[in-house]
């Protein structure tokens, strides 16, 4: 279990951490072995310049290596723990219900990795919206400047711990 106070740390549930660790273990072991076998099999087919299977396998290898790097960094810097307190204060790991520019939205504040395969919208606490609402509570009204330069009003309706 790795915890850190770094500003780049993502908050993860224990379940999300375990799921991502299992994915990393698979990609680093059997996943790498499978792609090496695919590359070797494609290499046996002959001329590499015109070998679509070889190039596809090399591209897949690049994607796997990128995901391994992403997961390694995420898990190394992750703050793993219980869901935040159910005190209504917006922080990573909370399901936030808010009126954003007049539209009611419900989303998870934190890492996409926490939500897994759910169709829940996720906003990073480092995003302009996330940074603006952290520390606020139900009933708070505020505005923030979006990347396009527009001021956007936000009213926090509720904030509850994510129970994934």
DADA-V349241 format. One line per field, one symbol per residue. psi: psi as a letter, one per 30 degrees, with the letter a starting at -180 (. if undefined). Layout:
psi = ???
//
This chain:
psi = kkllgkffkkkkleeeeeeeeeeeeeefceeeeeeeeeeeeeeffbjfegjeeeeeeeeeeeeeeeeeeeeeeeeefkjkalllkiggkklkgkjkkljjhfkkkklkjbkefefbglgkkkkkffleeeeefkfllkfkklllklfgfkkkkkkkeljkkkg.
//
